[in-house]
Amino acid sequence: MAQLTRKSPEALDALGEKLRAYKLKVGFLQGATYPDGTSVPSVAAWNEFGVPAHNQPPRPFFRNMIAEQSAKWPKMAAVILKGNDNDVAATLDILGQEIQGRIKESITKLTEPALSPVTIARKGHEKPLVDTALMLNSVGYVVEKLE
């Protein structure tokens, strides 16, 4: 297993180059739609930030998760990198799975603000953000190799 220390700046530079060659995207990826053609990323944004014109309050599941979890990701990435001999793509794949799971968890745990009585009557339950579970199941991630 490769060992990186301050005594090996060349190894750190090489790892930095490997890291800059990839991009991790996590969230609601382009292309997911509801049966009526509505974009899932748009619905996620409307839920996240609210739609005042429709009396829909913000339900910040994404921002809350990032605020609670993101400080852990650099150390997590370092541990994963070290454990897999600095395989950047594999590390980002594992990190993508972790973040994807945290977004889904945040969606399912969110309870505030509560739904309006009219919405509860229409949906038949009081759970915000989950109706058909299409948005929940559309959370994804992709590791891209940059050119």
C-alpha positions as CSV (number, residue, x, y, z in Angstrom):
1,M,0.0,0.0,0.0
2,A,1.4,3.5,-0.9
3,Q,2.4,5.6,2.0
4,L,2.1,9.4,1.7
5,T,4.0,11.6,4.1
6,R,5.2,15.2,4.2
7,K,8.6,13.7,3.3
8,S,7.2,12.7,-0.1
9,P,5.9,15.8,-1.9
10,E,6.2,14.1,-5.3
11,A,3.7,11.5,-4.2
12,L,1.3,14.1,-2.9
13,D,1.6,16.1,-6.1
14,A,0.9,12.9,-8.1
15,L,-2.1,12.2,-6.0
16,G,-3.3,15.7,-6.5
17,E,-3.1,15.3,-10.2
18,K,-5.0,12.0,-10.0
19,L,-7.7,13.7,-7.9
20,R,-8.1,16.6,-10.4
21,A,-8.7,14.1,-13.2
22,Y,-12.1,13.1,-11.8
23,K,-15.4,14.7,-10.8
24,L,-18.0,13.3,-8.5
25,K,-21.6,14.5,-9.0
26,V,-24.3,13.5,-6.5
27,G,-27.9,14.5,-6.5
28,F,-30.7,14.5,-9.0
29,L,-29.1,13.8,-12.3
30,Q,-30.4,15.0,-15.6
31,G,-33.0,12.9,-17.3
32,A,-35.2,11.6,-14.5
33,T,-38.8,12.6,-15.0
34,Y,-42.2,11.9,-13.6
35,P,-44.8,10.2,-15.8
36,D,-46.2,13.5,-16.9
37,G,-42.7,14.7,-18.1
38,T,-42.0,16.9,-15.1
39,S,-38.2,17.0,-14.3
40,V,-37.3,15.3,-11.0
41,P,-34.4,17.7,-10.5
42,S,-36.9,20.6,-10.8
43,V,-39.3,19.0,-8.3
44,A,-36.3,18.5,-5.9
45,A,-35.4,22.2,-6.3
46,W,-39.0,23.3,-5.7
47,N,-39.1,21.2,-2.5
48,E,-35.7,22.4,-1.4
49,F,-36.3,26.1,-1.9
50,G,-40.1,26.3,-1.8
51,V,-42.5,27.8,-4.3
52,P,-44.0,30.9,-2.6
53,A,-46.4,31.5,-5.5
54,H,-48.0,28.1,-4.7
55,N,-47.8,28.4,-0.9
56,Q,-45.1,25.7,-0.8
57,P,-42.6,26.3,1.9
58,P,-38.9,25.3,1.6
59,R,-38.1,21.8,2.9
60,P,-34.3,22.0,2.8
61,F,-33.4,18.3,2.9
62,F,-30.3,18.8,0.7
63,R,-28.8,21.8,2.4
64,N,-29.5,20.4,5.9
65,M,-27.7,17.2,4.9
66,I,-24.7,19.0,3.5
67,A,-24.5,21.2,6.6
68,E,-24.6,18.1,8.9
69,Q,-22.4,15.7,6.9
70,S,-19.9,17.5,4.5
71,A,-17.2,18.2,7.2
72,K,-16.8,14.4,7.4
73,W,-16.2,13.8,3.7
74,P,-12.5,14.9,3.3
75,K,-11.4,12.6,6.1
76,M,-13.6,9.8,4.8
77,A,-12.1,10.2,1.4
78,A,-8.5,10.2,2.8
79,V,-9.2,7.0,4.7
80,I,-10.7,5.3,1.7
81,L,-7.9,6.5,-0.6
82,K,-5.3,5.1,1.8
83,G,-7.2,1.8,2.1
84,N,-7.4,1.2,-1.6
85,D,-3.9,2.2,-2.6
86,N,-4.9,5.7,-3.8
87,D,-7.5,4.5,-6.4
88,V,-9.3,7.8,-7.0
89,A,-12.1,6.4,-9.1
90,A,-12.9,3.7,-6.5
91,T,-12.7,6.2,-3.7
92,L,-15.1,8.6,-5.4
93,D,-17.5,5.7,-6.1
94,I,-17.6,4.8,-2.5
95,L,-17.9,8.4,-1.4
96,G,-20.7,8.9,-4.0
97,Q,-22.6,5.9,-2.5
98,E,-22.3,7.4,1.0
99,I,-23.5,10.9,0.0
100,Q,-26.4,9.4,-2.1
101,G,-27.5,7.4,1.0
102,R,-27.3,10.5,3.2
103,I,-29.5,12.5,0.7
104,K,-32.1,9.7,0.7
105,E,-31.9,9.5,4.5
106,S,-32.5,13.2,4.8
107,I,-35.5,13.0,2.5
108,T,-37.1,10.2,4.5
109,K,-36.4,11.9,7.9
110,L,-37.6,15.4,7.1
111,T,-40.9,16.1,8.9
112,E,-40.9,20.0,9.0
113,P,-42.6,22.1,7.9
114,A,-45.7,19.9,8.1
115,L,-47.9,19.5,5.1
116,S,-51.1,21.5,4.9
117,P,-54.4,19.7,5.7
118,V,-55.4,20.0,2.0
119,T,-52.2,18.3,0.9
120,I,-52.6,15.6,3.6
121,A,-56.1,14.9,2.4
122,R,-54.9,14.6,-1.3
123,K,-51.9,12.4,-0.5
124,G,-53.5,10.3,2.2
125,H,-50.5,10.7,4.6
126,E,-48.6,13.4,6.5
127,K,-45.1,12.6,5.2
128,P,-43.5,15.6,3.3
129,L,-41.3,14.9,0.2
130,V,-42.5,11.3,-0.2
131,D,-45.5,10.6,-2.4
132,T,-44.6,8.2,-5.2
133,A,-41.0,7.9,-4.0
134,L,-39.8,8.7,-7.5
135,M,-37.8,11.7,-6.2
136,L,-36.3,9.6,-3.5
137,N,-35.4,6.8,-5.9
138,S,-33.9,9.2,-8.4
139,V,-31.1,10.3,-6.1
140,G,-28.0,9.2,-7.9
141,Y,-24.3,9.8,-8.4
142,V,-21.7,9.6,-11.2
143,V,-17.9,9.6,-11.2
144,E,-16.6,11.3,-14.3
145,K,-13.1,11.1,-15.7
146,L,-12.2,14.5,-17.0
147,E,-10.3,14.9,-20.2
